[in-house]
Amino acid sequence: MSPEHSLELAKLVKSIQPNCLVSGRIGNEFGDYMSTGDNKIPYLPYYGDWEVPATLNDTWGYKYFDDNWKSPKELVKLLVKINSRGGNYLLNVGPDARGIIPKPSVDILKQVGRWISANGESIYATRPVPVMPYETEWGMFTYKPGKLFMHVFDWKLNLNIHCLANKIVRAYIMQTGEEIEFTQTYGSASKQHRVIFQLPETQPDLLDTVICIETEEDDVILDSLDTI
């Protein structure tokens, strides 16, 4: 659309419902937030308002032969990945010709819903996490002031985090409240902070076990990249 058409449509929407958010796909920078490409997640945190339009399988509508459903664990991973970078997960669910949500969609989303019921604090009202200087293959992070949420997908008994310079007050598993023992050290030669968490032998939630790390500081503090 031309800039004139985009502006006309945005004004029309606001005249009817002033509090309505207009998608960035209206074009010409007249939207209220950025909408990425379909199923496209920014590589780095984006510090504006944005969302990822995504599909539960490979299609937007309903196709009887499309059984390539994302697993509950995969959906939770995508949710955490998007959320950790500051975005909203706009997940499409396509009803069939009778207006019925397919059973696989229902079953998958119920499992994800149960996970969110127990771990919603680690998702809602969180902020983009600063970029870590290294990849963490076992999980990801989300945070809100004074709390860093460690999402552990691949369980390890001794979990090491480097470069986290916050003073940790306590750590516990969100779903059970079980306290997690940890040690914090600082290497003067490497100028690098290190935290070692002692996790239980059994992973409480196979989808994503969330460990809440309460810190004295509101923001996440990482070692400077030029010191590691």
PLY file of the C-alpha trace (Angstrom):
ply
format ascii 1.0
element vertex 228
property float x
property float y
property float z
element edge 227
property int vertex1
property int vertex2
end_header
0.00 0.00 0.00
1.01 3.59 -0.42
1.87 5.64 2.69
-1.44 7.48 2.24
-3.43 4.24 2.26
-1.54 2.88 5.30
-2.16 6.08 7.24
-5.84 6.17 6.24
-6.37 2.60 7.45
-4.50 3.21 10.72
-6.58 6.32 11.43
-9.79 4.41 10.67
-8.90 1.66 13.14
-7.96 4.16 15.86
-11.17 6.13 15.32
-13.20 3.01 16.05
-11.01 1.60 18.84
-8.29 3.99 20.10
-6.64 1.25 22.21
-6.35 -1.23 19.34
-2.80 -2.14 18.29
-2.16 -2.04 14.55
0.23 -4.62 13.11
3.42 -3.43 11.48
2.31 -5.29 8.37
0.12 -2.31 7.58
3.33 -0.98 6.08
5.11 2.37 5.78
5.96 2.40 9.52
2.40 3.22 10.61
2.01 0.07 12.71
2.30 0.02 16.50
4.69 -2.93 16.56
6.99 -4.90 14.29
5.77 -8.19 12.81
8.52 -10.53 11.59
8.32 -12.87 8.64
6.32 -16.07 9.14
8.06 -18.32 11.69
11.08 -15.98 11.65
12.81 -15.19 14.96
15.33 -12.33 15.25
18.87 -13.54 15.88
19.41 -10.95 18.62
17.13 -9.20 21.14
14.96 -6.49 19.60
14.20 -3.67 22.00
10.93 -2.51 20.50
7.47 -4.09 20.43
7.37 -7.09 18.07
5.92 -10.52 17.50
6.51 -13.69 15.50
3.52 -15.01 13.49
3.96 -18.79 13.60
2.25 -22.07 12.74
1.56 -25.15 14.85
2.37 -27.41 11.90
3.42 -26.39 8.36
0.29 -24.52 7.27
-1.82 -21.56 8.38
-5.23 -23.01 7.62
-6.39 -26.62 7.86
-5.00 -29.40 5.67
-6.03 -32.95 6.55
-2.69 -34.33 5.33
-0.46 -31.94 7.34
0.52 -33.99 10.38
3.88 -32.34 10.93
2.89 -31.02 14.36
5.41 -29.28 16.58
5.87 -31.12 19.86
4.96 -29.47 23.18
8.67 -29.24 24.04
9.46 -27.60 20.71
6.67 -25.05 21.24
7.94 -24.21 24.73
11.47 -23.79 23.36
10.21 -21.43 20.66
8.15 -19.49 23.20
11.16 -19.05 25.50
13.45 -18.14 22.60
11.07 -15.47 21.33
10.32 -14.20 24.83
14.00 -13.99 25.80
14.53 -11.66 22.85
11.60 -9.44 23.83
8.90 -10.69 21.48
5.35 -12.04 21.51
4.54 -15.50 20.13
1.54 -15.23 17.78
0.70 -18.92 17.31
-1.84 -19.90 14.67
-4.25 -22.82 15.15
-6.33 -23.71 12.09
-9.87 -25.16 12.57
-11.19 -27.77 10.15
-14.15 -27.34 7.77
-16.61 -27.81 10.65
-14.92 -25.14 12.78
-13.41 -27.73 15.10
-9.87 -27.42 16.40
-8.01 -30.64 15.42
-7.39 -33.01 18.33
-3.58 -32.97 17.90
-3.66 -29.16 18.31
-5.77 -29.47 21.45
-3.54 -32.14 23.00
-0.34 -30.22 22.29
-1.66 -26.89 23.55
-3.07 -28.44 26.73
0.40 -29.70 27.61
1.92 -26.30 26.91
-0.88 -24.69 28.92
-0.10 -26.84 31.95
3.56 -25.84 31.69
2.62 -22.14 31.52
0.30 -22.50 34.52
3.28 -23.61 36.59
5.93 -21.35 35.04
4.07 -18.28 33.77
6.14 -15.90 35.89
9.15 -16.74 33.73
7.27 -15.70 30.58
4.81 -12.88 31.28
6.08 -9.30 31.79
9.71 -10.32 31.28
12.37 -8.27 29.50
14.88 -9.04 26.72
17.94 -10.80 28.14
21.35 -9.24 27.38
23.35 -11.20 24.81
25.52 -13.85 26.44
29.11 -14.02 25.10
28.66 -17.74 24.37
25.98 -20.25 23.34
24.17 -22.31 25.96
23.17 -25.59 24.31
21.22 -26.86 27.33
18.82 -23.94 27.74
17.92 -20.24 27.63
17.15 -17.33 29.94
14.35 -14.86 30.57
14.28 -12.23 33.29
12.43 -9.53 35.16
13.86 -7.13 37.76
15.63 -9.11 40.47
14.91 -12.51 38.91
16.76 -14.44 36.22
14.87 -17.48 34.95
17.04 -20.33 33.74
15.11 -22.59 31.34
16.79 -25.99 31.36
15.84 -28.25 28.45
18.76 -30.69 28.63
19.37 -31.77 32.22
22.83 -31.68 33.78
23.76 -32.44 37.38
26.42 -29.72 37.45
25.34 -26.69 35.48
27.98 -24.01 34.87
27.30 -20.40 33.92
30.16 -18.10 33.08
30.14 -14.29 32.98
27.08 -13.76 35.23
28.28 -11.05 37.62
25.10 -10.62 39.70
25.10 -11.37 43.40
22.77 -14.37 43.74
20.52 -14.48 46.80
18.85 -17.84 46.19
17.93 -20.29 43.45
14.98 -22.70 43.33
12.91 -24.77 40.92
9.75 -22.82 40.13
7.45 -25.81 39.76
8.36 -27.47 43.06
9.99 -24.73 45.14
12.99 -26.99 45.76
16.08 -24.98 46.69
19.10 -25.35 44.40
22.60 -25.22 45.86
25.15 -23.11 44.04
28.65 -21.67 44.35
29.86 -18.37 42.94
33.51 -17.67 42.14
35.52 -14.98 40.40
38.77 -15.64 38.57
41.01 -12.61 38.94
43.32 -13.81 36.16
40.52 -14.41 33.67
38.38 -11.58 35.09
35.42 -13.88 34.78
32.56 -14.79 37.10
31.38 -18.37 37.35
28.34 -20.00 38.95
27.96 -23.76 39.45
24.46 -25.09 40.20
23.96 -28.52 41.78
20.80 -29.91 40.19
18.75 -32.91 41.37
19.31 -36.24 39.64
15.82 -36.26 38.13
14.48 -33.45 35.95
11.11 -32.32 37.37
9.66 -31.18 34.03
10.84 -32.78 30.79
9.41 -29.94 28.70
11.41 -27.22 30.44
12.45 -27.06 34.09
12.67 -23.42 35.13
15.09 -22.39 37.87
14.45 -18.96 39.35
17.64 -17.14 40.32
16.94 -14.22 42.65
19.61 -11.50 42.59
20.41 -8.42 44.62
20.50 -6.32 41.44
17.46 -5.62 39.28
19.22 -5.97 35.93
21.29 -8.85 34.53
24.99 -7.99 34.84
27.47 -9.78 32.57
31.26 -9.61 32.47
32.49 -7.18 29.84
33.24 -8.83 26.51
36.72 -7.26 26.44
37.73 -9.06 29.64
37.00 -12.65 28.64
0 1
1 2
2 3
3 4
4 5
5 6
6 7
7 8
8 9
9 10
10 11
11 12
12 13
13 14
14 15
15 16
16 17
17 18
18 19
19 20
20 21
21 22
22 23
23 24
24 25
25 26
26 27
27 28
28 29
29 30
30 31
31 32
32 33
33 34
34 35
35 36
36 37
37 38
38 39
39 40
40 41
41 42
42 43
43 44
44 45
45 46
46 47
47 48
48 49
49 50
50 51
51 52
52 53
53 54
54 55
55 56
56 57
57 58
58 59
59 60
60 61
61 62
62 63
63 64
64 65
65 66
66 67
67 68
68 69
69 70
70 71
71 72
72 73
73 74
74 75
75 76
76 77
77 78
78 79
79 80
80 81
81 82
82 83
83 84
84 85
85 86
86 87
87 88
88 89
89 90
90 91
91 92
92 93
93 94
94 95
95 96
96 97
97 98
98 99
99 100
100 101
101 102
102 103
103 104
104 105
105 106
106 107
107 108
108 109
109 110
110 111
111 112
112 113
113 114
114 115
115 116
116 117
117 118
118 119
119 120
120 121
121 122
122 123
123 124
124 125
125 126
126 127
127 128
128 129
129 130
130 131
131 132
132 133
133 134
134 135
135 136
136 137
137 138
138 139
139 140
140 141
141 142
142 143
143 144
144 145
145 146
146 147
147 148
148 149
149 150
150 151
151 152
152 153
153 154
154 155
155 156
156 157
157 158
158 159
159 160
160 161
161 162
162 163
163 164
164 165
165 166
166 167
167 168
168 169
169 170
170 171
171 172
172 173
173 174
174 175
175 176
176 177
177 178
178 179
179 180
180 181
181 182
182 183
183 184
184 185
185 186
186 187
187 188
188 189
189 190
190 191
191 192
192 193
193 194
194 195
195 196
196 197
197 198
198 199
199 200
200 201
201 202
202 203
203 204
204 205
205 206
206 207
207 208
208 209
209 210
210 211
211 212
212 213
213 214
214 215
215 216
216 217
217 218
218 219
219 220
220 221
221 222
222 223
223 224
224 225
225 226
226 227
